[in-house]
Each structure stands twice: as structure tokens, then as C-alpha cells.
Amino acid sequence: MKAKTKKKLRALNSFKTISALILVLGIFGVLNYGSALAQQNQSSCTDQMAGKSRAQLEAELEACNNEIATWTAQLNKTRQDSASFSRDISLLTAKIKAAQANIKGKNIAITNLTRDIAVKQSQISVLDGRIERGKKAIADIIRKTNHINSYSLVEAVLSDKRLSEFFVDIDTYASTERALGNLFDELRNVRSLTESERIALNKKREAEAAARAALEKSKKEVEIANSEKKILLAVSKNTEKTYEQVVADRQAKASQIRAALFPLRDAGAIPFGTALQYAEAASAKTGVSPALILAILQQESNLGANVGSCVITDLSSGQTKGVNTGRIFSNGIHPTRDLPTLQTILGKLGHDPLNTRVSCPIIGVAGYGGAMGPAQFIPSTWQIMESKVAGALGKATPDPWNPPDAIMAMALFLNNLIGNSGDLYTDQRTAACRYYSGRTCYGSNGANVGLSYGNNVMAKAATIQRDIDFLRGV
């Protein structure tokens, strides 16, 4: 009986030990799972950013980039499948998911940049305070120095001051001059540091603007893709319409896009499909995006509609006259830099300089008109580009009014203006700003004159790129 009781006790103890071990292992497993889940949550692609540290946001940004890469790979893989309703719906789903991950990533980037901008602004404010205090201190020291300098040796001897006091003043003067020199050195250093901080601040602002633009672009992509997906889902359930009919509808839309007239400044309008062919040929030579090329051409055409075209009326002074308005411009074309070169260009082409359209000057803005053709090169710049354009096109005398020549010249020129920040939007907008004004979009004092032009170009480029993507997908 006792032996049986001992066996039961041993069995019970063993059971308790095993149960305890299972419990410990279970807890350990739950803890491990919880830890893994926490790590996963910390590095997941989410748009919940409130109260998170920079390190957490950077980890989530990396997760978003990984998610974008995953969905992009899925998108490319699905493109290889045979065309069908299901394939197209899968394509749109992958496109939407990639764009949504990009939206989350850009929101994280904007949050980080907004914080960085606040820090930079605070640092600049502190430095500005140091500069103001330095100026006041210098002013005080200069006043003291002038006060000491106002005493002559005779006045010092005849004054009520003892000689020892006079020498104290001389010592004070020497130390004051040393302090003044030190303050000037510090002021120069602080000003240099402030300038560096302002440049860094403007780079942050430019990066933030690029992130916001990319964000809006992705939102638009999601909106369009969702709309297309809903239509496809509805059509796929409608047995009356086949996939072949959907393809036919797309091809009809593609034909409309290609046939739509694309206006060119001082060269008439050509079909969009033709303009795209020219831009793609130029892109193949330079690497510049066709959408960017066409967007700048469109922007220049719009400017031409607003400013108008002129013809030269005086081959000595460069005076021009508005074609539609008859307005006379004494600053029509630069008389020494551009007018002789223009006549040389037109002589090669066999054109009459008194009947060839050039740009009018912008009223109220200093400078000259005289830019030529769709790409709006001034004659002196075209002269620099002419041999490069001739080499790229394989023709002896390129014509700045001829669309394919102008587009190739623009692409070659833009290739030297693209920024090097590593962000595609920022670099392309920089090129657009430089194309218009010769300066980047932002300077040390903030936005430059070409920023509005650059923003307009990039908005047009996004719309044009959607048309290009549609044509490539048909």
C-alpha cells in the first residue's frame, strides 16, 4: 500500500514538473512571440507617426521601402502573365499597394523633415541672436575707443586726472582694441555658420517639397488605379463585354491621346504621339525623361501664349514689334550678344531675319527677348549647342524652329542642368528652374525666381507621364 502511494506521489511530482516546464516554455514562447510581434510592429509600414522617435520612424521608412520593392516585384512579375481580366486586376492591385506604401513612406519622410526644419530654424534664431548681441557689443567698444581717442596728450596733461589714471586709460584702450578684434572674428564665424545653416535649411525645405509632391503623385495614382480596378471588376462580371472589347476601348483611347495636338511655341502644333517620338529619341541620347522634356515644351508654349511673339524691326538696335499687338520693344533682342548671332543662324537656314518670330521681352522684367523656337534658346546659347545637336541628329545645320531639332537641343541642355540630390523629383525640378532662370529653385535666402516655373513644369510632367504610362501599357 505504501509502495503504491509512493509511486503515485512520484508520478504526481513528475506531472507537476512537466506541467511547470510546459508552462515555462509556453510563457517563454509567448514572450518570444510577443517580442517578435513587437519588433514587427516597430518596423512595419504604417502611417501612425505621433509620439515616435526618429529611430522608430527610420525603421518604419525602411519597412515601407521594402514593401514598395515587394509590390513592385509582384507588379513586374504579373506583367509577364497572359493578358486577361484577372491579370489586369492583379496588376492594379499591386500598383495600388505599392503606391499606398509609398504614401506611408513619404508621410514618414515629411514628419522627419518637418522636425529637422524646426531644429534648423531654432538654430538660426539662436545664431541671429548672437549676431545682434555681437553688433551691439562692437558698437559699445567703438564708442569707448572713440571716447579715449578724443583726448589729446596736452588735454591729458592739463586735465584733473593723475598721470597714473592716464596710463590706465591707455591700457583700457589696448584691451578694448583686442576685444574689438576678437568680436569681429567671432561675428565673422557666426555669420558663416548662420549662412551654412540657412543653406541646410533650404535643402531640407526643398526635400520636404519633393516629398509632398511625390505624396500627391502617389495619391493620384491610387485614385486612378482604384477607379480602373472598379471598372474592370464591374466589366468582368458583365458577360456581355469581353476582354477583347476592353482592349479595343483602350486602343481607341490610346489613339485619341496620340492624335491630340501638342502646341509648340512659334512652330505650330504637332500630334502628341509625334512629340513623344521626338522626346523619346532625345531621351535615348541623353537620359532625360521624355515627360520632363514635353512638360517644359508645354510650359514654354503657355508662356508664349501669354507673352506673345515678336519680329525684328531694326537690325542695328535689335528693336522688335509684337506680332499680334504691334507693340514696339526697344529691348527686343540683345544688340551685341544675340542679334549678330541670330542673323548668322538665319543666314545658314535661308530665313529672313525681319520675318522670323522670336520671343517678346516680358513686360516689367529687366532683360531682353529674342529666344527662338519651341525650346526658346537665345541665339548665343544655341550657337554653343549647335555642334552637339548636329552630332546627335546627324545633320549639318540644325534648326531651332524645327521640332525634332529643338527637342534634341533641349534634352542635351537639360542633361547638364539635372540636380544631384538623388531624389528624382528634386533633380528634375532643379533642371526646370535652371532652364528658366539659370539658377536653382532655392538659394541661401529661400526660393529663387524660377521656383514657380519649376513647380508648374513638374505638375505638367506628372500628367504627361500618366499618358505615357497608359500608351506603354496598351
C-alpha positions in Angstrom: 0.0 0.0 0.0 2.8 2.4 1.0 4.7 1.4 -2.2 1.6 2.3 -4.3 1.3 5.7 -2.5 5.0 6.5 -3.2 4.5 5.6 -6.9 1.5 7.9 -7.1 3.5 10.7 -5.4 6.4 10.3 -7.7 4.1 10.3 -10.7 2.3 13.4 -9.4 5.6 15.2 -8.8 6.8 14.3 -12.3 3.5 15.6 -13.8 3.9 18.8 -11.8 7.5 19.2 -13.1 6.4 18.6 -16.7 3.5 20.9 -16.3 5.7 23.6 -14.8 8.2 23.1 -17.6 5.4 23.3 -20.3 4.2 26.4 -18.6 7.6 28.0 -18.6 8.2 27.0 -22.2 4.8 28.3 -23.1 5.4 31.6 -21.3 8.9 31.8 -22.9 7.3 31.1 -26.3 4.6 33.7 -25.8 7.2 36.2 -24.7 9.3 35.4 -27.7 6.3 35.7 -30.0 5.3 38.9 -28.3 8.8 40.2 -28.7 8.9 39.2 -32.3 5.5 40.8 -32.8 6.6 44.0 -31.1 9.7 44.1 -33.3 7.5 43.5 -36.4 5.1 46.3 -35.3 8.1 48.6 -34.7 9.4 48.1 -38.2 6.0 47.8 -40.1 5.0 50.2 -42.7 2.4 52.4 -41.0 1.1 55.9 -41.2 0.8 56.2 -37.4 3.7 58.6 -36.5 2.6 60.5 -33.4 5.0 60.3 -30.5 7.5 58.1 -32.3 11.3 58.7 -32.2 13.4 59.4 -35.3 14.9 55.9 -35.0 11.4 54.3 -35.0 10.4 56.4 -38.0 13.5 55.5 -39.9 12.9 51.8 -39.2 9.3 52.1 -40.4 10.5 54.0 -43.5 12.8 51.1 -44.3 9.8 48.8 -43.9 7.8 50.9 -46.3 10.7 50.8 -48.9 10.8 47.0 -48.5 7.0 46.8 -49.0 7.3 49.0 -52.1 10.0 46.7 -53.5 7.9 43.7 -52.8 4.8 45.0 -54.6 6.9 46.4 -57.5 8.4 43.0 -58.0 4.9 41.5 -57.9 3.8 44.1 -60.4 6.7 43.2 -62.8 6.0 39.5 -62.4 2.3 39.9 -63.1 3.0 41.9 -66.3 4.6 38.8 -67.8 1.3 36.8 -67.5 -1.1 36.5 -70.4 -3.5 39.4 -70.7 -6.8 38.8 -69.0 -9.3 40.4 -66.6 -7.6 38.7 -63.6 -4.1 39.7 -64.7 -5.1 43.3 -65.1 -6.9 43.4 -61.8 -3.8 41.9 -60.1 -1.7 44.5 -61.8 -3.8 47.3 -60.5 -3.9 45.7 -57.0 -0.1 45.6 -56.9 0.2 49.1 -58.3 -2.2 50.4 -55.6 -0.4 48.6 -52.8 3.0 49.9 -53.9 1.6 53.5 -54.1 0.0 53.1 -50.7 3.3 52.0 -49.2 5.0 55.0 -50.9 2.4 57.3 -49.4 3.2 56.0 -45.9 6.9 56.3 -46.6 6.6 59.9 -47.8 4.5 60.8 -44.7 7.3 59.5 -42.5 9.9 61.4 -44.5 7.8 64.6 -44.3 7.5 64.1 -40.5 11.3 63.8 -40.1 11.9 66.7 -42.4 9.4 68.9 -40.6 11.2 68.2 -37.3 14.6 68.9 -38.9 13.3 72.2 -40.3 12.1 73.2 -36.8 15.5 72.4 -35.4 17.3 74.4 -38.1 15.0 77.4 -37.7 15.7 77.3 -33.9 19.5 77.1 -34.5 19.3 80.0 -37.0 17.3 82.1 -34.5 20.0 81.5 -31.8 22.7 82.4 -34.2 20.9 85.6 -35.3 20.6 86.5 -31.6 24.4 86.0 -31.2 25.0 88.3 -34.3 22.8 91.0 -32.9 24.5 90.9 -29.5 27.8 90.9 -31.2 26.9 94.0 -33.2 25.8 95.8 -30.0 29.0 94.8 -28.2 31.1 96.1 -31.1 29.2 99.4 -31.2 29.8 99.8 -27.4 33.5 99.1 -27.8 33.8 101.5 -30.8 32.1 104.3 -28.7 34.6 103.6 -25.8 37.5 103.7 -28.3 36.3 107.0 -29.8 36.0 108.4 -26.3 39.6 107.5 -25.5 40.8 108.8 -28.9 39.1 112.1 -28.3 41.8 113.0 -25.6 45.0 114.6 -26.9 48.3 114.3 -24.9 48.1 118.0 -23.9 44.5 117.6 -22.7 45.6 114.6 -20.7 48.4 116.5 -19.0 46.3 119.6 -18.3 43.3 117.6 -17.1 42.5 116.9 -13.5 43.4 113.3 -14.0 46.6 112.0 -12.4 49.3 110.6 -14.8 48.6 107.1 -13.5 44.9 107.4 -14.5 46.0 108.4 -18.0 48.1 105.3 -18.4 45.2 103.2 -17.1 43.1 104.7 -20.0 45.9 103.7 -22.4 45.8 100.1 -21.1 42.0 100.2 -21.4 42.3 101.3 -24.9 44.7 98.5 -25.8 42.4 95.8 -24.2 39.4 97.4 -25.9 41.1 97.1 -29.3 41.9 93.4 -28.6 38.3 92.8 -27.6 37.1 94.5 -30.7 39.3 92.3 -32.9 38.0 89.2 -31.1 34.4 90.2 -31.5 34.9 90.9 -35.2 36.4 87.4 -35.6 33.5 85.8 -33.7 31.0 87.8 -35.7 32.5 86.6 -39.0 32.5 83.0 -37.8 28.9 83.2 -36.6 27.8 84.8 -39.9 29.5 82.0 -41.8 27.8 79.4 -39.6 24.5 81.1 -40.0 24.8 81.0 -43.8 25.7 77.3 -43.7 22.6 76.7 -41.5 20.4 78.7 -43.9 21.7 76.6 -46.9 21.0 73.4 -44.9 17.5 74.7 -44.0 16.7 75.4 -47.7 17.8 71.9 -48.7 15.5 70.5 -46.0 12.7 72.6 -47.3 13.4 71.5 -50.9 13.4 67.9 -49.8 10.1 68.4 -47.9 8.5 69.9 -51.1 9.8 67.0 -53.1 8.3 64.5 -50.6 5.0 66.3 -50.6 4.9 66.3 -54.4 5.7 62.6 -54.5 3.0 62.1 -51.9 0.4 63.8 -54.1 1.5 61.9 -57.1 1.1 58.6 -55.3 -2.4 59.6 -54.1 -3.4 60.4 -57.6 -2.0 57.0 -58.8 -4.1 55.2 -56.1 -7.2 57.2 -57.1 -6.8 56.4 -60.8 -5.9 52.8 -60.2 -8.8 52.2 -57.8 -11.2 53.7 -60.4 -9.7 51.5 -63.2 -10.0 48.4 -60.9 -13.6 49.1 -60.1 -14.4 49.4 -63.8 -12.6 46.2 -64.6 -14.3 44.3 -61.8 -17.7 45.5 -63.0 -16.9 44.6 -66.6 -15.6 41.2 -65.7 -18.9 40.4 -64.1 -20.8 41.6 -67.2 -20.8 38.7 -69.6 -21.9 40.9 -72.4 -18.5 42.6 -72.7 -15.4 40.5 -73.5 -11.8 41.3 -72.6 -11.1 41.8 -76.2 -13.6 44.7 -76.2 -11.9 46.2 -73.2 -8.6 46.1 -75.1 -10.2 47.7 -78.1 -11.5 50.5 -75.9 -8.0 51.1 -74.5 -6.6 51.2 -78.0 -9.2 53.7 -79.1 -8.2 55.9 -76.1 -4.5 55.5 -76.9 -5.2 56.7 -80.5 -7.0 59.8 -79.1 -4.0 60.6 -76.8 -1.6 60.2 -79.7 -3.7 62.3 -82.1 -4.3 65.1 -79.6 -2.5 68.3 -80.8 0.6 69.3 -78.8 1.2 73.0 -79.2 4.8 74.2 -79.8 5.9 77.8 -79.4 6.4 79.6 -82.7 6.3 76.2 -84.6 2.6 75.3 -84.7 1.1 72.2 -83.1 2.0 68.6 -83.8 0.3 65.3 -82.7 1.2 64.3 -79.1 2.4 60.9 -80.5 4.9 62.6 -82.8 6.1 64.9 -80.0 6.6 61.8 -77.8 8.6 60.1 -80.5 10.9 63.1 -80.7 11.2 63.3 -76.9 11.9 59.5 -76.6 14.6 59.8 -79.3 16.2 62.7 -77.4 15.9 60.7 -74.1 17.7 57.8 -75.7 20.6 60.1 -76.4 20.7 61.9 -73.1 18.8 60.0 -70.4 16.5 63.0 -69.7 12.9 61.9 -69.1 10.5 62.4 -72.1 7.8 63.7 -69.7 10.2 66.4 -68.4 11.1 67.4 -72.0 7.5 67.6 -73.1 6.4 69.4 -69.9 9.0 72.2 -70.4 7.9 72.5 -74.1 4.3 72.8 -72.9 5.3 75.4 -70.2 7.2 77.5 -72.9 4.2 77.3 -75.2 1.9 78.6 -72.4 4.4 81.4 -71.7 4.4 82.2 -75.4 0.6 82.5 -75.5 0.8 85.0 -72.6 3.8 87.0 -73.7 3.4 86.8 -77.4 5.8 86.6 -80.3 7.7 89.4 -82.0 9.6 90.1 -85.2 12.7 92.3 -85.5 12.1 95.7 -87.0 15.7 97.1 -86.7 18.8 95.0 -87.5 21.0 97.6 -85.8 19.4 98.2 -82.5 17.5 94.9 -82.0 14.1 96.6 -81.7 11.2 94.2 -82.1 7.4 94.5 -82.6 4.6 92.3 -81.2 3.1 90.2 -84.0 -0.4 90.4 -82.5 -0.2 93.7 -80.6 2.1 95.9 -82.7 3.8 97.0 -79.5 7.4 98.2 -80.1 10.1 96.8 -77.8 13.4 98.7 -77.6 14.8 95.7 -75.7 13.6 93.2 -78.3 16.9 91.3 -78.6 20.4 92.0 -77.2 22.1 94.1 -79.9 25.6 92.8 -79.4 25.4 89.4 -77.8 22.5 87.9 -79.7 21.5 89.9 -82.8 24.6 89.2 -84.9 24.4 85.5 -83.9 20.7 85.3 -84.8 21.5 86.7 -88.3 24.2 84.2 -88.8 21.9 81.3 -87.8 19.1 82.6 -90.1 21.6 83.1 -92.9 22.5 79.4 -92.7 18.9 78.4 -92.7 17.9 80.8 -95.5 15.4 82.6 -93.4 14.5 86.3 -93.4 15.5 87.9 -90.1 12.8 90.5 -90.4 10.1 87.9 -90.8 11.2 85.3 -88.3 9.4 85.0 -85.0 11.3 85.3 -81.7 10.1 85.8 -78.2 9.0 89.3 -77.0 10.5 90.6 -73.8 8.5 90.1 -70.6 6.9 93.4 -69.8 8.0 94.8 -66.5 11.0 92.4 -66.2 14.6 93.5 -66.9 16.3 91.8 -69.8 15.7 91.0 -73.5 13.6 88.9 -75.7 14.8 87.2 -78.9 14.6 83.5 -77.9 14.0 81.1 -80.7 11.5 78.3 -81.4 9.8 75.7 -79.2 12.7 75.3 -76.8 13.3 79.1 -76.5 17.1 79.2 -76.9 18.6 82.6 -77.1 20.9 82.8 -80.2 24.2 82.9 -78.2 23.2 79.7 -76.3 22.1 78.0 -79.5 25.5 78.7 -81.0 27.1 76.8 -78.1 24.7 73.9 -78.5 24.6 73.8 -82.3 27.5 71.3 -82.9 26.2 69.0 -80.2 22.8 69.0 -81.7 24.2 68.4 -85.2 26.2 65.4 -83.9 23.2 63.9 -82.1 20.9 64.3 -85.1 23.5 63.6 -87.8 22.6 66.8 -89.8 24.8 69.7 -90.8 22.6 72.6 -89.8 20.1 72.0 -87.1 17.1 74.4 -87.0 15.9 75.8 -83.6 12.4 76.2 -85.1 12.2 72.6 -86.2 10.5 70.4 -83.5 12.9 67.4 -83.5 16.0 69.7 -83.6 14.6 71.9 -80.8 13.7 68.9 -78.7 17.1 67.3 -79.1 18.8 70.6 -78.1 16.6 70.9 -75.1 17.4 67.4 -73.9 21.1 67.9 -74.4 20.9 71.2 -72.5 18.8 69.8 -69.7 21.2 66.9 -69.2 23.7 69.4 -67.8 21.2 71.0 -65.5 19.8 68.0 -63.7 20.5 68.2 -60.0 22.4 65.5 -58.0 20.4 65.2 -54.8 19.5 61.6 -55.5 15.8 62.5 -55.5 14.3 62.3 -59.0 11.6 65.0 -58.4 14.0 67.4 -56.8 16.7 66.9 -59.5 14.2 67.3 -62.4 12.7 70.4 -60.8 16.2 71.9 -60.4 16.8 71.3 -64.1 13.5 73.1 -64.9 14.4 76.1 -62.6 17.8 76.4 -64.2 16.4 76.1 -67.7 14.2 79.1 -67.0 16.3 81.3 -64.8 19.9 80.0 -64.8 19.6 79.4 -61.0 18.5 76.5 -58.8 15.0 76.6 -57.3 16.3 77.6 -53.8 19.2 79.9 -52.8 20.6 80.8 -49.4 17.8 83.3 -48.9 14.9 81.0 -49.8 13.0 80.4 -53.1 14.5 81.7 -56.3 12.6 83.3 -59.2 12.4 80.1 -61.1 10.6 78.0 -58.4 7.1 78.7 -59.7 8.2 77.7 -63.2 9.7 74.5 -61.9 6.6 73.6 -59.9 4.4 74.2 -62.9 6.7 72.0 -65.1 6.6 69.1 -62.6 2.8 69.2 -62.4 2.6 69.0 -66.2 5.3 66.2 -66.2 3.2 64.1 -63.8 0.1 64.4 -66.1 2.2 63.7 -69.2 3.8 60.7 -67.6 0.4 59.1 -66.8 -0.4 59.4 -70.6 2.9 57.9 -71.5 2.4 55.0 -69.0 -1.1 54.4 -70.5 0.3 54.3 -74.0 3.1 51.9 -73.0 0.6 49.6 -71.3 -1.7 49.2 -74.3 
